Amino acid sequence: MPLTTVAEHKTERLEVLAADGTLDASVAPRISKEKLLELFTVMTRIRVFDERAIKLQRQGRLGTYPQILGQEATQVVPALCLEPKDWLVPTYRGQGAYFARGMKLRYSLLYWGGDDRGVKFPEGNNDLMFAIPVGSHMTQAMGLAWGEKLRGTKNVSICWIGDGASSKGDFHEALTFAGVHKLGMIMFIENNQWAISLGREAQCAAETLAQKAHGYGAYGIQVDGNDALAVYKAVCEAVARGRAGEGPTVIEAITYRMGHHTTADDATRYRSNEEVAEWKAKDPLERFRKYLLKDGILDQNALDRIQKEAEEYVAEEIKEYEAFSKPNPLDMFANNFATAPWPLIEQRAELEEILREKQSRNEIPELPPAEGRFP
């Protein structure tokens, strides 16, 4: 008996804006001028913030920081395709997504300054705190989408991961359940070419990461992640698919981390300056700016005003960050459990004793009251 074809799959790539800002109207999303300005303004502000955060870290005014330079479109745009009740599940490089959802940047600085008061999301948002372990949040995003389906809502979850995380077992587990139960989950892969220092080709032999969707009954698409309009269209369509009960979507956004993995990394040890220069020519913010100018949506004066306002906004957020009082170390034990396990209770009691002794010897100043809930 001859071989027969039982299934065929194709993986498509979406690009809307060329590098020079030219729009392909045949695939362009339906988007208002107001939304275009919102996307560009938020991307500009997170770019300015990112540049200032690096300087703060180098000056000793901030802890280790993961720069998102070059990934503004993949950070900001997906978040602006959601409703507040949709679940936001970012990676540790997720300050752009949080900011797009309304979180003040002073809290992002607080977090990267080592202060857990920085975990403060806008009231009414379903924003999940990111996990530092790579990929451990994928099954959580799936579970949130499953919970929304059981409750009968149309809310979706979106989970950001890097290209390296797509090779983890959590990816398989999350998409297996999401596909079987047709969950409204979007797996958004920021393929920035490097899983820390491991190149894309060294960690996955597949031609694309988007094609992995086919193995789970999910819809998969690759987009130019430096094209804000392509990202917007792909995510909006994925959200609509999820709300309609049509199951999960895997979006592979091809982008590039122009900076180091974090301020503790030295990317020059594993990639060339020529490679970085090639990707800088595909800068998502510059491409978007060219489009807005080319199509007459904004003029140079308006662009200059947006830039100036971004710089003033970020300067004020830095000022607010540095005006916060010193935190109480006991706060690290707050808001972790409904009922705290005994090791945590013992550790907190031990730290309380250490702090009392240091204060009695005038080794540390009087601390502010501890905040949060201590079960």
KOLNUFI-164494 format. One record per residue (C-alpha): residue in three letters; x, y, z. Coordinates in steps of 0.001 Angstrom, whole numbers, plus 500000, padded with zeros to 6 digits. Layout:
ALAXYZ/...
END
This chain:
MET500000500000500000/PRO501461503392499057/LEU502146506059501645/THR499341508562502075/THR499446512056503517/VAL497436512245506743/ALA498202515842507696/GLU499914518870506244/HIS500821522077508023/LYS502260525386506911/THR503804528184508919/GLU503347531702507617/ARG505306534866508367/LEU503695538278508757/GLU505398541585507945/VAL503537544886507572/LEU506222547590507746/ALA509423547505505721/ALA512644548704507359/ASP512190552113505688/GLY508684552503507122/THR506778551569503959/LEU503370550038504734/ASP502068546920502980/ALA498378547827502873/SER497369544303501815/VAL498212542887505262/ALA497971546000507451/PRO495738545789510529/ARG492710548003511052/ILE493987550474513618/SER492982554014514572/LYS495291557001514579/GLU494766557234518350/LYS495961553658518811/LEU498998554274516606/LEU499963557253518739/GLU499467555250521920/LEU501710552443520667/PHE504437554836519590/THR504267556968522737/VAL504503553994525094/MET507344552449523054/THR509206555783523181/ARG508789556086526938/ILE510008552558527624/ARG513042553181525364/VAL513945556314527345/PHE513324554486530620/ASP515514551587529541/GLU518408553901528691/ARG518131555713532031/ALA517822552458534003/ILE521135551234532591/LYS522816554465533700/LEU521279554155537170/GLN522640550628537483/ARG526117551699536389/GLN526000554498538987/GLY525099552063541785/ARG521559553422542106/LEU519893550217540850/GLY520557546489541053/THR521014544032538192/TYR518780545101535308/PRO517613543275532119/GLN517603545768529252/ILE514903545452526571/LEU516570547658523938/GLY515357546473520534/GLN512393544564521934/GLU510025547488522520/ALA507495546244519956/THR507351542733521387/GLN507060544093524924/VAL504607546962524590/VAL502342546076521674/PRO500918542718522878/ALA499924544224526221/LEU497988546967524441/CYS495891544342522636/LEU494362543094525900/GLU491616544022528330/PRO492466544476532048/LYS490805541149532961/ASP492990539231530509/TRP495986537608532187/LEU499435539088531659/VAL502229536573532338/PRO505595538117531299/THR509212537072531583/TYR511708538865533816/ARG512358541202530856/GLY508747542311531152/GLN508819545893532379/GLY507607547099528976/ALA504497544919529159/TYR503748546020532722/PHE504188549682531813/ALA501878549341528805/ARG499237548018531210/GLY499515551082533436/MET502166550225536037/LYS504189553269537068/LEU507859552944536180/ARG508908553939539696/TYR507756550483540814/SER509837548739538179/LEU512855550659539482/LEU511935549684543038/TYR511845546022542085/TRP515221546093540342/GLY516533548074543297/GLY515803545034545478/ASP512602546348547078/ASP509559544086546932/ARG507254547099547168/GLY507961547305543453/VAL505474544497542841/LYS502550546900542544/PHE500180546496539631/PRO497189548711538794/GLU493982547859540631/GLY491707545677538508/ASN494473544263536301/ASN495088540539536070/ASP498875540944535993/LEU500963538043537267/MET504385538590538783/PHE507063537231536476/ALA509124534217537430/ILE512910534406537375/PRO513317530664536546/VAL513203530258532775/GLY509866528958531528/SER508270527982534828/HIS505358530371534161/MET504121528622531004/THR501987526074532844/GLN500676528871535074/ALA499494530814532011/MET497809527670530744/GLY496141527125534125/LEU494840530690534174/ALA493306530252530714/TRP491791526941531834/GLY490339528600534916/GLU488734531320532795/LYS487177528680530551/LEU485760526810533550/ARG484300530081534830/GLY482670530711531465/THR484451533979530694/LYS486074535018527436/ASN489248536261529140/VAL492530535062527650/SER496061534711528980/ILE499252535733527208/CYS502578534239528193/TRP505870535794527060/ILE508820533431526718/GLY512236533579525080/ASP513428531293522304/GLY515357529205524830/ALA512275528577526969/SER510487527059523959/SER512859524086524301/LYS511793523348527876/GLY509403520625528985/ASP507052523236530453/PHE506348524407526893/HIS505192520911525929/GLU503062520483529034/ALA501385523869528760/LEU500524523521525073/THR499391519908525417/PHE496679520928527860/ALA495910524186526036/GLY495411522351522747/VAL493312519506524140/HIS490992521850526044/LYS491008524636523404/LEU492131527234525896/GLY492435530933525172/MET496174531045525758/ILE498690532927523636/MET502274531699523801/PHE504279534714522679/ILE507876533778521870/GLU510310536687521815/ASN512910535064519598/ASN515761537498520235/GLN518292535001518811/TRP520097534340522091/ALA519132532221525101/ILE521568534171527257/SER524783533128525455/LEU523382530146523491/GLY522467530952519898/ARG519114530008518411/GLU520571527364516082/ALA522321525583518951/GLN519173524985520991/CYS516513524041518392/ALA516810522294515018/ALA513338523309513766/GLU513176525747510863/THR510914527999512924/LEU509694528024516505/ALA506170528908515371/GLN505783525510513664/LYS505906523815517051/ALA502274524889517441/HIS501146522268514930/GLY502074519412517240/TYR499572520610519829/GLY496574521573517725/ALA497405525252518170/TYR497592527946515532/GLY501153529079514821/ILE502496532145513061/GLN505861533878512770/VAL505960537682512733/ASP508617540319512316/GLY508977541264515970/ASN510573544604515061/ASP507414545540513167/ALA504921547010515648/LEU501987546693513269/ALA502701543036512461/VAL502858542249516174/TYR499624544184516762/LYS497742542309514045/ALA498982538859515099/VAL498181539365518778/CYS494749540930518146/GLU493827537979515942/ALA495106535536518570/VAL493045537277521256/ALA489924537072519058/ARG490606533393518385/GLY490966532715522109/ARG487780534580523018/ALA485877532613520370/GLY486930529295521927/GLU489141528332518985/GLY492107527369521141/PRO495681528540521717/THR498029530462519460/VAL501823530349519274/ILE503381533568517959/GLU507090533591517190/ALA508261537205517063/ILE511651537524515374/THR513515540298517176/TYR516899540984518738/ARG518287541849522149/MET520608544720521234/GLY521976545041524756/HIS523493542497527102/HIS521326539763528632/THR521471541718531889/THR523896544214533371/ALA525739541167534775/ASP526412539852531253/ASP529026540669528615/ALA527474539872525236/THR530685540769523372/ARG532056537393524495/TYR529636535422522343/ARG528419537644519474/SER530026540046517025/ASN529692543801516711/GLU528755543266513051/GLU525756541167514082/VAL524559543835516499/ALA524993546565513867/GLU522933544569511369/TRP520041544361513813/LYS520282548006514833/ALA519310548829511257/LYS516011547034511998/ASP515289549064515156/PRO511521548750515858/LEU511109552288517178/GLU512960553870514262/ARG510934551824511752/PHE507686552913513394/ARG508838556545513440/LYS509616556427509701/TYR506160555037508972/LEU504397557732511006/LEU506358560436509168/LYS505994558844505730/ASP502218558518506039/GLY501781562003507521/ILE500365560701510803/LEU502938562756512729/ASP505336565505511756/GLN508806566089513170/ASN507545568626515707/ALA505095566079517117/LEU507798563425517294/ASP510124565819519106/ARG507345566634521580/ILE506701562944522294/GLN510426562418522918/LYS510663565439525240/GLU507581564389527188/ALA509009560860527531/GLU512251562211528984/GLU510364564432531442/TYR508094561571532459/VAL510975559181533112/ALA512918561822535051/GLU509909562299537337/GLU509551558535537848/ILE513225558288538844/LYS512707561130541288/GLU509723559319542828/TYR511683556061543013/GLU514540557648544919/ALA512109559383547295/PHE510845556061548699/SER511824555317552290/LYS514099552372553045/PRO512150549095553166/ASN511786546817556176/PRO513610543502555475/LEU510712541618557084/ASP508572542531554079/MET510213539709552149/PHE508032537312554147/ALA504756539081553341/ASN502095538122550784/ASN503651534763549914/PHE501165532238551299/ALA497561532075552531/THR498939530020555422/ALA502676530314555948/PRO504677527058556304/TRP506601526610559543/PRO510092527127558006/LEU509026530580556815/ILE507595531450560235/GLU510827530357561918/GLN512986532296559441/ARG510969535470559978/ALA511243535105563759/GLU515002534611563453/LEU515383537734561314/GLU513231539742563737/GLU515595538786566550/ILE518678539719564520/LEU517181543124563656/ARG516250543814567298/GLU519791543045568432/LYS521330545277565764/GLN519002548128566682/SER519787547746570385/ARG523487548177569556/ASN522711551127567254/GLU524173549256564308/ILE521138549993562125/PRO518556552796562274/GLU514992552258563352/LEU513116550539560557/PRO509747551572559149/PRO506777549307559999/ALA506613546117557955/GLU503931546170555285/GLY501818543471553687/ARG500144540376555018/PHE502006537918557235/PRO499943534725557503/
END
